[in-house]
Amino acid sequence: MAEYIAEDGTLITEEMIDQWVNEAEQGFPHSIITPIRPLAWRAMKQQTDYTPMKPHAIRMTDMLWQRVKKAAKEQNMDTSTYVRQAIARALTEDARNTSAA
């Protein structure tokens, strides 16, 4: 059997793994689970579907930028994610409109 050691030096035992499996199967009772969203432009080593992102500058008025920031905050997103999704939605809609014509 392979030996696994946690970041803090703790040896991971079969009993620990069995306990974690039990907790997972029960939906982690008495636990508060907070999802962690890694920064979109940083690859996690385990990800196989990662597409690298590069910064690109766009110009907009201060008024438009304030609207973007407000909308992103209301949707609990960072501004980069919000802008990417808004552009993707607009391009998808344009493609639908073009193919329907």
Secondary structure, 3 states (H helix, E strand, C coil): CCCEECCCCCEECHHHHHHHHHHHHCCCCCCCCCCCCCCCCCCCCCCCCCCCCCCCCCCCCHHHHHHHHHHHHHCCCCHHHHHHHHHHHHHHHHHHHHHHC
